[in-house]
Amino acid sequence: MAMPVVVRSSRPMSAAGSSFPIMDLDIDFKCPECGSLVKATVAEVARQATKRCRNGHSIRLVDQGGGARKAQRAMDDLDRALKRFGK
């Protein structure tokens, strides 16, 4: 069963002159065992890391289809295109 995920960033949304670091975004989700809040970054999802909730349940993060890496590549491509456009 898919769990709802909330994505937050503690960094400013506009990084003038550089690509937005998708991999640094924070993700909040609920432990499927006990429902406690678990925090991870998109980079941890891309690495398919294992996290533990505050009650000690082990949660394997899965990047289905490589979406985390694809999103960062898309942002990097956009950044390069905008830099070329400005020349």
HTML snippet that shows the backbone in 3Dmol.js (N, CA, C, O; Angstrom):
<script src="https://3Dmol.org/build/3Dmol-min.js"></script>
<div id="view" style="width:600px;height:400px;position:relative"></div>
<script>
const pdb = `
ATOM      1  N   MET A   1       0.841  -1.179   0.000  1.00  0.00           N
ATOM      2  CA  MET A   1       0.000   0.000   0.000  1.00  0.00           C
ATOM      3  C   MET A   1       0.886   1.243   0.000  1.00  0.00           C
ATOM      4  O   MET A   1       1.814   1.336   0.804  1.00  0.00           O
ATOM      5  N   ALA A   2       0.619   2.181  -0.874  1.00  0.00           N
ATOM      6  CA  ALA A   2       1.396   3.415  -0.959  1.00  0.00           C
ATOM      7  C   ALA A   2       1.037   4.333   0.196  1.00  0.00           C
ATOM      8  O   ALA A   2      -0.136   4.507   0.526  1.00  0.00           O
ATOM      9  N   MET A   3       2.055   4.915   0.805  1.00  0.00           N
ATOM     10  CA  MET A   3       1.861   5.838   1.919  1.00  0.00           C
ATOM     11  C   MET A   3       1.943   7.262   1.394  1.00  0.00           C
ATOM     12  O   MET A   3       2.733   7.540   0.491  1.00  0.00           O
ATOM     13  N   PRO A   4       1.121   8.193   1.955  1.00  0.00           N
ATOM     14  CA  PRO A   4       1.212   9.580   1.523  1.00  0.00           C
ATOM     15  C   PRO A   4       2.572  10.158   1.900  1.00  0.00           C
ATOM     16  O   PRO A   4       3.119   9.850   2.959  1.00  0.00           O
ATOM     17  N   VAL A   5       3.102  10.992   1.027  1.00  0.00           N
ATOM     18  CA  VAL A   5       4.424  11.585   1.230  1.00  0.00           C
ATOM     19  C   VAL A   5       4.308  13.087   1.117  1.00  0.00           C
ATOM     20  O   VAL A   5       3.653  13.595   0.207  1.00  0.00           O
ATOM     21  N   VAL A   6       4.941  13.808   2.037  1.00  0.00           N
ATOM     22  CA  VAL A   6       4.985  15.262   2.003  1.00  0.00           C
ATOM     23  C   VAL A   6       6.418  15.665   1.726  1.00  0.00           C
ATOM     24  O   VAL A   6       7.335  15.222   2.417  1.00  0.00           O
ATOM     25  N   VAL A   7       6.620  16.509   0.713  1.00  0.00           N
ATOM     26  CA  VAL A   7       7.962  16.960   0.360  1.00  0.00           C
ATOM     27  C   VAL A   7       8.105  18.405   0.795  1.00  0.00           C
ATOM     28  O   VAL A   7       7.281  19.255   0.455  1.00  0.00           O
ATOM     29  N   ARG A   8       9.173  18.678   1.559  1.00  0.00           N
ATOM     30  CA  ARG A   8       9.438  20.028   2.032  1.00  0.00           C
ATOM     31  C   ARG A   8      10.889  20.362   1.765  1.00  0.00           C
ATOM     32  O   ARG A   8      11.737  19.477   1.649  1.00  0.00           O
ATOM     33  N   SER A   9      11.160  21.641   1.671  1.00  0.00           N
ATOM     34  CA  SER A   9      12.545  22.081   1.544  1.00  0.00           C
ATOM     35  C   SER A   9      12.813  23.137   2.599  1.00  0.00           C
ATOM     36  O   SER A   9      12.012  24.048   2.804  1.00  0.00           O
ATOM     37  N   SER A  10      13.944  23.002   3.261  1.00  0.00           N
ATOM     38  CA  SER A  10      14.352  24.019   4.226  1.00  0.00           C
ATOM     39  C   SER A  10      15.218  25.074   3.543  1.00  0.00           C
ATOM     40  O   SER A  10      15.694  26.008   4.188  1.00  0.00           O
ATOM     41  N   ARG A  11      15.416  24.923   2.248  1.00  0.00           N
ATOM     42  CA  ARG A  11      16.234  25.847   1.472  1.00  0.00           C
ATOM     43  C   ARG A  11      15.341  26.766   0.650  1.00  0.00           C
ATOM     44  O   ARG A  11      14.202  26.409   0.348  1.00  0.00           O
ATOM     45  N   PRO A  12      15.841  27.948   0.283  1.00  0.00           N
ATOM     46  CA  PRO A  12      15.025  28.853  -0.533  1.00  0.00           C
ATOM     47  C   PRO A  12      14.679  28.223  -1.881  1.00  0.00           C
ATOM     48  O   PRO A  12      15.484  27.502  -2.470  1.00  0.00           O
ATOM     49  N   MET A  13      13.483  28.504  -2.352  1.00  0.00           N
ATOM     50  CA  MET A  13      13.023  27.915  -3.602  1.00  0.00           C
ATOM     51  C   MET A  13      13.722  28.503  -4.819  1.00  0.00           C
ATOM     52  O   MET A  13      13.791  27.838  -5.853  1.00  0.00           O
ATOM     53  N   SER A  14      14.239  29.717  -4.739  1.00  0.00           N
ATOM     54  CA  SER A  14      14.939  30.259  -5.902  1.00  0.00           C
ATOM     55  C   SER A  14      16.422  30.343  -5.586  1.00  0.00           C
ATOM     56  O   SER A  14      16.846  31.069  -4.686  1.00  0.00           O
ATOM     57  N   ALA A  15      17.186  29.597  -6.333  1.00  0.00           N
ATOM     58  CA  ALA A  15      18.634  29.638  -6.179  1.00  0.00           C
ATOM     59  C   ALA A  15      19.176  30.280  -7.443  1.00  0.00           C
ATOM     60  O   ALA A  15      19.460  29.598  -8.428  1.00  0.00           O
ATOM     61  N   ALA A  16      19.316  31.590  -7.407  1.00  0.00           N
ATOM     62  CA  ALA A  16      19.718  32.330  -8.608  1.00  0.00           C
ATOM     63  C   ALA A  16      21.049  31.824  -9.137  1.00  0.00           C
ATOM     64  O   ALA A  16      22.038  31.743  -8.408  1.00  0.00           O
ATOM     65  N   GLY A  17      21.054  31.487 -10.413  1.00  0.00           N
ATOM     66  CA  GLY A  17      22.275  31.061 -11.057  1.00  0.00           C
ATOM     67  C   GLY A  17      22.637  29.606 -10.863  1.00  0.00           C
ATOM     68  O   GLY A  17      23.653  29.158 -11.395  1.00  0.00           O
ATOM     69  N   SER A  18      21.854  28.860 -10.131  1.00  0.00           N
ATOM     70  CA  SER A  18      22.180  27.439  -9.970  1.00  0.00           C
ATOM     71  C   SER A  18      20.893  26.619  -9.938  1.00  0.00           C
ATOM     72  O   SER A  18      19.815  27.126  -9.627  1.00  0.00           O
ATOM     73  N   SER A  19      21.037  25.360 -10.263  1.00  0.00           N
ATOM     74  CA  SER A  19      19.909  24.447 -10.307  1.00  0.00           C
ATOM     75  C   SER A  19      19.373  24.197  -8.908  1.00  0.00           C
ATOM     76  O   SER A  19      20.132  24.166  -7.939  1.00  0.00           O
ATOM     77  N   PHE A  20      18.069  24.021  -8.808  1.00  0.00           N
ATOM     78  CA  PHE A  20      17.461  23.694  -7.522  1.00  0.00           C
ATOM     79  C   PHE A  20      17.846  22.273  -7.141  1.00  0.00           C
ATOM     80  O   PHE A  20      17.623  21.354  -7.929  1.00  0.00           O
ATOM     81  N   PRO A  21      18.416  22.064  -5.964  1.00  0.00           N
ATOM     82  CA  PRO A  21      18.903  20.737  -5.571  1.00  0.00           C
ATOM     83  C   PRO A  21      17.775  19.805  -5.133  1.00  0.00           C
ATOM     84  O   PRO A  21      17.459  19.723  -3.946  1.00  0.00           O
ATOM     85  N   ILE A  22      17.184  19.120  -6.069  1.00  0.00           N
ATOM     86  CA  ILE A  22      16.090  18.187  -5.785  1.00  0.00           C
ATOM     87  C   ILE A  22      16.502  17.178  -4.726  1.00  0.00           C
ATOM     88  O   ILE A  22      15.711  16.843  -3.844  1.00  0.00           O
ATOM     89  N   MET A  23      17.733  16.692  -4.805  1.00  0.00           N
ATOM     90  CA  MET A  23      18.178  15.638  -3.894  1.00  0.00           C
ATOM     91  C   MET A  23      18.211  16.092  -2.441  1.00  0.00           C
ATOM     92  O   MET A  23      18.238  15.253  -1.541  1.00  0.00           O
ATOM     93  N   ASP A  24      18.210  17.405  -2.191  1.00  0.00           N
ATOM     94  CA  ASP A  24      18.240  17.914  -0.822  1.00  0.00           C
ATOM     95  C   ASP A  24      16.857  18.127  -0.221  1.00  0.00           C
ATOM     96  O   ASP A  24      16.738  18.482   0.952  1.00  0.00           O
ATOM     97  N   LEU A  25      15.808  17.911  -1.019  1.00  0.00           N
ATOM     98  CA  LEU A  25      14.451  18.091  -0.500  1.00  0.00           C
ATOM     99  C   LEU A  25      14.172  17.097   0.616  1.00  0.00           C
ATOM    100  O   LEU A  25      14.570  15.934   0.551  1.00  0.00           O
ATOM    101  N   ASP A  26      13.484  17.577   1.633  1.00  0.00           N
ATOM    102  CA  ASP A  26      13.082  16.726   2.752  1.00  0.00           C
ATOM    103  C   ASP A  26      11.732  16.085   2.449  1.00  0.00           C
ATOM    104  O   ASP A  26      10.842  16.721   1.884  1.00  0.00           O
ATOM    105  N   ILE A  27      11.593  14.830   2.828  1.00  0.00           N
ATOM    106  CA  ILE A  27      10.348  14.087   2.628  1.00  0.00           C
ATOM    107  C   ILE A  27       9.879  13.601   3.988  1.00  0.00           C
ATOM    108  O   ILE A  27      10.657  13.015   4.741  1.00  0.00           O
ATOM    109  N   ASP A  28       8.610  13.841   4.309  1.00  0.00           N
ATOM    110  CA  ASP A  28       7.995  13.328   5.529  1.00  0.00           C
ATOM    111  C   ASP A  28       7.005  12.242   5.129  1.00  0.00           C
ATOM    112  O   ASP A  28       6.206  12.435   4.213  1.00  0.00           O
ATOM    113  N   PHE A  29       7.053  11.115   5.806  1.00  0.00           N
ATOM    114  CA  PHE A  29       6.073  10.062   5.550  1.00  0.00           C
ATOM    115  C   PHE A  29       5.815   9.302   6.838  1.00  0.00           C
ATOM    116  O   PHE A  29       6.564   9.428   7.807  1.00  0.00           O
ATOM    117  N   LYS A  30       4.759   8.520   6.841  1.00  0.00           N
ATOM    118  CA  LYS A  30       4.390   7.762   8.035  1.00  0.00           C
ATOM    119  C   LYS A  30       4.936   6.342   7.964  1.00  0.00           C
ATOM    120  O   LYS A  30       4.944   5.713   6.906  1.00  0.00           O
ATOM    121  N   CYS A  31       5.389   5.856   9.110  1.00  0.00           N
ATOM    122  CA  CYS A  31       5.839   4.473   9.205  1.00  0.00           C
ATOM    123  C   CYS A  31       4.648   3.563   8.913  1.00  0.00           C
ATOM    124  O   CYS A  31       3.580   3.740   9.499  1.00  0.00           O
ATOM    125  N   PRO A  32       4.816   2.594   8.017  1.00  0.00           N
ATOM    126  CA  PRO A  32       3.695   1.707   7.697  1.00  0.00           C
ATOM    127  C   PRO A  32       3.310   0.791   8.861  1.00  0.00           C
ATOM    128  O   PRO A  32       2.206   0.247   8.876  1.00  0.00           O
ATOM    129  N   GLU A  33       4.207   0.615   9.837  1.00  0.00           N
ATOM    130  CA  GLU A  33       3.923  -0.251  10.982  1.00  0.00           C
ATOM    131  C   GLU A  33       3.150   0.460  12.081  1.00  0.00           C
ATOM    132  O   GLU A  33       2.153  -0.058  12.584  1.00  0.00           O
ATOM    133  N   CYS A  34       3.624   1.675  12.460  1.00  0.00           N
ATOM    134  CA  CYS A  34       3.037   2.345  13.629  1.00  0.00           C
ATOM    135  C   CYS A  34       2.476   3.731  13.339  1.00  0.00           C
ATOM    136  O   CYS A  34       1.808   4.315  14.192  1.00  0.00           O
ATOM    137  N   GLY A  35       2.738   4.264  12.147  1.00  0.00           N
ATOM    138  CA  GLY A  35       2.202   5.568  11.776  1.00  0.00           C
ATOM    139  C   GLY A  35       3.011   6.758  12.266  1.00  0.00           C
ATOM    140  O   GLY A  35       2.598   7.900  12.066  1.00  0.00           O
ATOM    141  N   SER A  36       4.170   6.517  12.910  1.00  0.00           N
ATOM    142  CA  SER A  36       4.980   7.647  13.377  1.00  0.00           C
ATOM    143  C   SER A  36       5.636   8.343  12.189  1.00  0.00           C
ATOM    144  O   SER A  36       5.879   7.731  11.150  1.00  0.00           O
ATOM    145  N   LEU A  37       5.918   9.633  12.362  1.00  0.00           N
ATOM    146  CA  LEU A  37       6.507  10.440  11.303  1.00  0.00           C
ATOM    147  C   LEU A  37       7.971  10.072  11.096  1.00  0.00           C
ATOM    148  O   LEU A  37       8.735   9.957  12.055  1.00  0.00           O
ATOM    149  N   VAL A  38       8.352   9.889   9.842  1.00  0.00           N
ATOM    150  CA  VAL A  38       9.728   9.569   9.470  1.00  0.00           C
ATOM    151  C   VAL A  38      10.176  10.616   8.465  1.00  0.00           C
ATOM    152  O   VAL A  38       9.413  11.000   7.579  1.00  0.00           O
ATOM    153  N   LYS A  39      11.406  11.075   8.600  1.00  0.00           N
ATOM    154  CA  LYS A  39      11.958  12.080   7.680  1.00  0.00           C
ATOM    155  C   LYS A  39      13.091  11.459   6.884  1.00  0.00           C
ATOM    156  O   LYS A  39      13.871  10.659   7.401  1.00  0.00           O
ATOM    157  N   ALA A  40      13.167  11.841   5.615  1.00  0.00           N
ATOM    158  CA  ALA A  40      14.235  11.382   4.728  1.00  0.00           C
ATOM    159  C   ALA A  40      14.465  12.478   3.696  1.00  0.00           C
ATOM    160  O   ALA A  40      13.684  13.425   3.605  1.00  0.00           O
ATOM    161  N   THR A  41      15.524  12.350   2.927  1.00  0.00           N
ATOM    162  CA  THR A  41      15.760  13.262   1.806  1.00  0.00           C
ATOM    163  C   THR A  41      15.536  12.484   0.512  1.00  0.00           C
ATOM    164  O   THR A  41      15.529  11.253   0.506  1.00  0.00           O
ATOM    165  N   VAL A  42      15.357  13.214  -0.571  1.00  0.00           N
ATOM    166  CA  VAL A  42      15.207  12.558  -1.867  1.00  0.00           C
ATOM    167  C   VAL A  42      16.470  11.758  -2.189  1.00  0.00           C
ATOM    168  O   VAL A  42      16.388  10.703  -2.819  1.00  0.00           O
ATOM    169  N   ALA A  43      17.646  12.254  -1.759  1.00  0.00           N
ATOM    170  CA  ALA A  43      18.891  11.514  -1.975  1.00  0.00           C
ATOM    171  C   ALA A  43      18.841  10.155  -1.298  1.00  0.00           C
ATOM    172  O   ALA A  43      19.328   9.170  -1.854  1.00  0.00           O
ATOM    173  N   GLU A  44      18.261  10.085  -0.108  1.00  0.00           N
ATOM    174  CA  GLU A  44      18.137   8.797   0.591  1.00  0.00           C
ATOM    175  C   GLU A  44      17.207   7.862  -0.166  1.00  0.00           C
ATOM    176  O   GLU A  44      17.442   6.655  -0.220  1.00  0.00           O
ATOM    177  N   VAL A  45      16.152   8.417  -0.749  1.00  0.00           N
ATOM    178  CA  VAL A  45      15.246   7.593  -1.562  1.00  0.00           C
ATOM    179  C   VAL A  45      15.989   7.088  -2.794  1.00  0.00           C
ATOM    180  O   VAL A  45      15.874   5.915  -3.148  1.00  0.00           O
ATOM    181  N   ALA A  46      16.750   7.965  -3.449  1.00  0.00           N
ATOM    182  CA  ALA A  46      17.501   7.572  -4.644  1.00  0.00           C
ATOM    183  C   ALA A  46      18.493   6.459  -4.323  1.00  0.00           C
ATOM    184  O   ALA A  46      18.710   5.566  -5.142  1.00  0.00           O
ATOM    185  N   ARG A  47      19.099   6.507  -3.130  1.00  0.00           N
ATOM    186  CA  ARG A  47      20.044   5.462  -2.698  1.00  0.00           C
ATOM    187  C   ARG A  47      19.322   4.213  -2.202  1.00  0.00           C
ATOM    188  O   ARG A  47      19.940   3.179  -1.949  1.00  0.00           O
ATOM    189  N   GLN A  48      18.000   4.330  -2.068  1.00  0.00           N
ATOM    190  CA  GLN A  48      17.162   3.252  -1.529  1.00  0.00           C
ATOM    191  C   GLN A  48      17.670   2.826  -0.158  1.00  0.00           C
ATOM    192  O   GLN A  48      17.846   1.643   0.133  1.00  0.00           O
ATOM    193  N   ALA A  49      17.897   3.839   0.669  1.00  0.00           N
ATOM    194  CA  ALA A  49      18.395   3.639   2.026  1.00  0.00           C
ATOM    195  C   ALA A  49      17.322   2.993   2.904  1.00  0.00           C
ATOM    196  O   ALA A  49      16.148   2.924   2.537  1.00  0.00           O
ATOM    197  N   THR A  50      17.751   2.533   4.046  1.00  0.00           N
ATOM    198  CA  THR A  50      16.829   2.009   5.051  1.00  0.00           C
ATOM    199  C   THR A  50      16.793   3.001   6.208  1.00  0.00           C
ATOM    200  O   THR A  50      17.839   3.380   6.734  1.00  0.00           O
ATOM    201  N   LYS A  51      15.600   3.420   6.606  1.00  0.00           N
ATOM    202  CA  LYS A  51      15.411   4.351   7.715  1.00  0.00           C
ATOM    203  C   LYS A  51      14.720   3.604   8.854  1.00  0.00           C
ATOM    204  O   LYS A  51      14.128   2.544   8.650  1.00  0.00           O
ATOM    205  N   ARG A  52      14.805   4.166  10.038  1.00  0.00           N
ATOM    206  CA  ARG A  52      14.091   3.628  11.189  1.00  0.00           C
ATOM    207  C   ARG A  52      13.190   4.714  11.752  1.00  0.00           C
ATOM    208  O   ARG A  52      13.588   5.875  11.851  1.00  0.00           O
ATOM    209  N   CYS A  53      11.989   4.335  12.118  1.00  0.00           N
ATOM    210  CA  CYS A  53      11.088   5.277  12.764  1.00  0.00           C
ATOM    211  C   CYS A  53      11.496   5.381  14.236  1.00  0.00           C
ATOM    212  O   CYS A  53      12.370   4.648  14.699  1.00  0.00           O
ATOM    213  N   ARG A  54      10.861   6.288  14.956  1.00  0.00           N
ATOM    214  CA  ARG A  54      11.238   6.485  16.362  1.00  0.00           C
ATOM    215  C   ARG A  54      10.923   5.272  17.236  1.00  0.00           C
ATOM    216  O   ARG A  54      11.426   5.164  18.354  1.00  0.00           O
ATOM    217  N   ASN A  55      10.097   4.369  16.733  1.00  0.00           N
ATOM    218  CA  ASN A  55       9.779   3.142  17.476  1.00  0.00           C
ATOM    219  C   ASN A  55      10.657   1.969  17.041  1.00  0.00           C
ATOM    220  O   ASN A  55      10.472   0.843  17.503  1.00  0.00           O
ATOM    221  N   GLY A  56      11.624   2.241  16.142  1.00  0.00           N
ATOM    222  CA  GLY A  56      12.589   1.226  15.755  1.00  0.00           C
ATOM    223  C   GLY A  56      12.224   0.357  14.569  1.00  0.00           C
ATOM    224  O   GLY A  56      12.971  -0.559  14.226  1.00  0.00           O
ATOM    225  N   HIS A  57      11.082   0.623  13.929  1.00  0.00           N
ATOM    226  CA  HIS A  57      10.706  -0.156  12.750  1.00  0.00           C
ATOM    227  C   HIS A  57      11.599   0.209  11.565  1.00  0.00           C
ATOM    228  O   HIS A  57      11.852   1.388  11.317  1.00  0.00           O
ATOM    229  N   SER A  58      12.064  -0.774  10.853  1.00  0.00           N
ATOM    230  CA  SER A  58      12.932  -0.580   9.701  1.00  0.00           C
ATOM    231  C   SER A  58      12.079  -0.349   8.454  1.00  0.00           C
ATOM    232  O   SER A  58      11.144  -1.102   8.183  1.00  0.00           O
ATOM    233  N   ILE A  59      12.414   0.707   7.692  1.00  0.00           N
ATOM    234  CA  ILE A  59      11.651   1.079   6.502  1.00  0.00           C
ATOM    235  C   ILE A  59      12.615   1.195   5.332  1.00  0.00           C
ATOM    236  O   ILE A  59      13.508   2.043   5.340  1.00  0.00           O
ATOM    237  N   ARG A  60      12.441   0.355   4.340  1.00  0.00           N
ATOM    238  CA  ARG A  60      13.280   0.397   3.134  1.00  0.00           C
ATOM    239  C   ARG A  60      12.673   1.399   2.160  1.00  0.00           C
ATOM    240  O   ARG A  60      11.527   1.236   1.740  1.00  0.00           O
ATOM    241  N   LEU A  61      13.422   2.427   1.798  1.00  0.00           N
ATOM    242  CA  LEU A  61      12.966   3.426   0.845  1.00  0.00           C
ATOM    243  C   LEU A  61      13.172   2.897  -0.566  1.00  0.00           C
ATOM    244  O   LEU A  61      14.221   2.330  -0.872  1.00  0.00           O
ATOM    245  N   VAL A  62      12.180   3.079  -1.426  1.00  0.00           N
ATOM    246  CA  VAL A  62      12.239   2.559  -2.788  1.00  0.00           C
ATOM    247  C   VAL A  62      11.987   3.704  -3.767  1.00  0.00           C
ATOM    248  O   VAL A  62      10.990   4.418  -3.664  1.00  0.00           O
ATOM    249  N   ASP A  63      12.898   3.864  -4.705  1.00  0.00           N
ATOM    250  CA  ASP A  63      12.761   4.866  -5.771  1.00  0.00           C
ATOM    251  C   ASP A  63      12.242   4.129  -7.000  1.00  0.00           C
ATOM    252  O   ASP A  63      13.015   3.744  -7.877  1.00  0.00           O
ATOM    253  N   GLN A  64      10.940   3.941  -7.055  1.00  0.00           N
ATOM    254  CA  GLN A  64      10.351   3.181  -8.158  1.00  0.00           C
ATOM    255  C   GLN A  64      10.559   3.912  -9.470  1.00  0.00           C
ATOM    256  O   GLN A  64      10.143   5.061  -9.619  1.00  0.00           O
ATOM    257  N   GLY A  65      11.191   3.259 -10.407  1.00  0.00           N
ATOM    258  CA  GLY A  65      11.409   3.838 -11.730  1.00  0.00           C
ATOM    259  C   GLY A  65      12.501   4.889 -11.783  1.00  0.00           C
ATOM    260  O   GLY A  65      12.683   5.530 -12.818  1.00  0.00           O
ATOM    261  N   GLY A  66      13.240   5.085 -10.683  1.00  0.00           N
ATOM    262  CA  GLY A  66      14.330   6.058 -10.683  1.00  0.00           C
ATOM    263  C   GLY A  66      13.859   7.500 -10.738  1.00  0.00           C
ATOM    264  O   GLY A  66      14.586   8.360 -11.235  1.00  0.00           O
ATOM    265  N   GLY A  67      12.672   7.787 -10.245  1.00  0.00           N
ATOM    266  CA  GLY A  67      12.086   9.121 -10.327  1.00  0.00           C
ATOM    267  C   GLY A  67      12.910  10.215  -9.675  1.00  0.00           C
ATOM    268  O   GLY A  67      12.951  11.339 -10.176  1.00  0.00           O
ATOM    269  N   ALA A  68      13.572   9.904  -8.558  1.00  0.00           N
ATOM    270  CA  ALA A  68      14.366  10.925  -7.867  1.00  0.00           C
ATOM    271  C   ALA A  68      15.526  11.385  -8.737  1.00  0.00           C
ATOM    272  O   ALA A  68      15.763  12.584  -8.882  1.00  0.00           O
ATOM    273  N   ARG A  69      16.239  10.442  -9.308  1.00  0.00           N
ATOM    274  CA  ARG A  69      17.379  10.794 -10.159  1.00  0.00           C
ATOM    275  C   ARG A  69      16.903  11.484 -11.439  1.00  0.00           C
ATOM    276  O   ARG A  69      17.541  12.426 -11.908  1.00  0.00           O
ATOM    277  N   LYS A  70      15.809  11.030 -11.992  1.00  0.00           N
ATOM    278  CA  LYS A  70      15.274  11.642 -13.216  1.00  0.00           C
ATOM    279  C   LYS A  70      14.872  13.090 -12.961  1.00  0.00           C
ATOM    280  O   LYS A  70      15.093  13.955 -13.808  1.00  0.00           O
ATOM    281  N   ALA A  71      14.287  13.355 -11.805  1.00  0.00           N
ATOM    282  CA  ALA A  71      13.871  14.722 -11.474  1.00  0.00           C
ATOM    283  C   ALA A  71      15.084  15.641 -11.370  1.00  0.00           C
ATOM    284  O   ALA A  71      15.050  16.767 -11.868  1.00  0.00           O
ATOM    285  N   GLN A  72      16.160  15.171 -10.726  1.00  0.00           N
ATOM    286  CA  GLN A  72      17.357  16.004 -10.613  1.00  0.00           C
ATOM    287  C   GLN A  72      17.984  16.238 -11.977  1.00  0.00           C
ATOM    288  O   GLN A  72      18.430  17.349 -12.265  1.00  0.00           O
ATOM    289  N   ARG A  73      18.028  15.212 -12.826  1.00  0.00           N
ATOM    290  CA  ARG A  73      18.573  15.382 -14.179  1.00  0.00           C
ATOM    291  C   ARG A  73      17.760  16.401 -14.962  1.00  0.00           C
ATOM    292  O   ARG A  73      18.325  17.222 -15.686  1.00  0.00           O
ATOM    293  N   ALA A  74      16.436  16.356 -14.824  1.00  0.00           N
ATOM    294  CA  ALA A  74      15.574  17.307 -15.527  1.00  0.00           C
ATOM    295  C   ALA A  74      15.844  18.735 -15.061  1.00  0.00           C
ATOM    296  O   ALA A  74      15.890  19.655 -15.878  1.00  0.00           O
ATOM    297  N   MET A  75      16.024  18.925 -13.757  1.00  0.00           N
ATOM    298  CA  MET A  75      16.326  20.261 -13.244  1.00  0.00           C
ATOM    299  C   MET A  75      17.703  20.732 -13.726  1.00  0.00           C
ATOM    300  O   MET A  75      17.878  21.906 -14.052  1.00  0.00           O
ATOM    301  N   ASP A  76      18.674  19.821 -13.770  1.00  0.00           N
ATOM    302  CA  ASP A  76      20.004  20.173 -14.273  1.00  0.00           C
ATOM    303  C   ASP A  76      19.942  20.557 -15.746  1.00  0.00           C
ATOM    304  O   ASP A  76      20.585  21.520 -16.163  1.00  0.00           O
ATOM    305  N   ASP A  77      19.168  19.807 -16.540  1.00  0.00           N
ATOM    306  CA  ASP A  77      18.995  20.121 -17.961  1.00  0.00           C
ATOM    307  C   ASP A  77      18.350  21.488 -18.140  1.00  0.00           C
ATOM    308  O   ASP A  77      18.778  22.268 -18.991  1.00  0.00           O
ATOM    309  N   LEU A  78      17.327  21.786 -17.349  1.00  0.00           N
ATOM    310  CA  LEU A  78      16.654  23.080 -17.410  1.00  0.00           C
ATOM    311  C   LEU A  78      17.632  24.201 -17.060  1.00  0.00           C
ATOM    312  O   LEU A  78      17.660  25.237 -17.724  1.00  0.00           O
ATOM    313  N   ASP A  79      18.425  23.991 -16.024  1.00  0.00           N
ATOM    314  CA  ASP A  79      19.407  24.981 -15.615  1.00  0.00           C
ATOM    315  C   ASP A  79      20.394  25.279 -16.753  1.00  0.00           C
ATOM    316  O   ASP A  79      20.691  26.440 -17.031  1.00  0.00           O
ATOM    317  N   ARG A  80      20.898  24.227 -17.407  1.00  0.00           N
ATOM    318  CA  ARG A  80      21.828  24.398 -18.526  1.00  0.00           C
ATOM    319  C   ARG A  80      21.164  25.141 -19.682  1.00  0.00           C
ATOM    320  O   ARG A  80      21.772  26.021 -20.291  1.00  0.00           O
ATOM    321  N   ALA A  81      19.914  24.786 -19.984  1.00  0.00           N
ATOM    322  CA  ALA A  81      19.191  25.451 -21.075  1.00  0.00           C
ATOM    323  C   ALA A  81      18.983  26.928 -20.783  1.00  0.00           C
ATOM    324  O   ALA A  81      19.127  27.765 -21.674  1.00  0.00           O
ATOM    325  N   LEU A  82      18.646  27.249 -19.546  1.00  0.00           N
ATOM    326  CA  LEU A  82      18.433  28.657 -19.197  1.00  0.00           C
ATOM    327  C   LEU A  82      19.746  29.444 -19.266  1.00  0.00           C
ATOM    328  O   LEU A  82      19.758  30.606 -19.673  1.00  0.00           O
ATOM    329  N   LYS A  83      20.838  28.809 -18.870  1.00  0.00           N
ATOM    330  CA  LYS A  83      22.141  29.489 -18.963  1.00  0.00           C
ATOM    331  C   LYS A  83      22.515  29.750 -20.409  1.00  0.00           C
ATOM    332  O   LYS A  83      23.038  30.819 -20.723  1.00  0.00           O
ATOM    333  N   ARG A  84      22.256  28.779 -21.317  1.00  0.00           N
ATOM    334  CA  ARG A  84      22.547  28.967 -22.745  1.00  0.00           C
ATOM    335  C   ARG A  84      21.657  30.063 -23.321  1.00  0.00           C
ATOM    336  O   ARG A  84      22.111  30.858 -24.144  1.00  0.00           O
ATOM    337  N   PHE A  85      20.417  30.111 -22.906  1.00  0.00           N
ATOM    338  CA  PHE A  85      19.463  31.097 -23.402  1.00  0.00           C
ATOM    339  C   PHE A  85      19.922  32.505 -23.040  1.00  0.00           C
ATOM    340  O   PHE A  85      19.737  33.440 -23.819  1.00  0.00           O
ATOM    341  N   GLY A  86      20.520  32.658 -21.862  1.00  0.00           N
ATOM    342  CA  GLY A  86      20.944  33.967 -21.392  1.00  0.00           C
ATOM    343  C   GLY A  86      22.224  34.464 -22.031  1.00  0.00           C
ATOM    344  O   GLY A  86      22.591  35.620 -21.824  1.00  0.00           O
ATOM    345  N   LYS A  87      22.920  33.638 -22.799  1.00  0.00           N
ATOM    346  CA  LYS A  87      24.201  34.068 -23.417  1.00  0.00           C
ATOM    347  C   LYS A  87      23.975  34.837 -24.683  1.00  0.00           C
ATOM    348  O   LYS A  87      24.935  35.268 -25.323  1.00  0.00           O
TER     349      LYS A  87
END
`;
const viewer = $3Dmol.createViewer("view");
viewer.addModel(pdb, "pdb");
viewer.setStyle({}, {cartoon: {color: "spectrum"}});
viewer.zoomTo();
viewer.render();
</script>
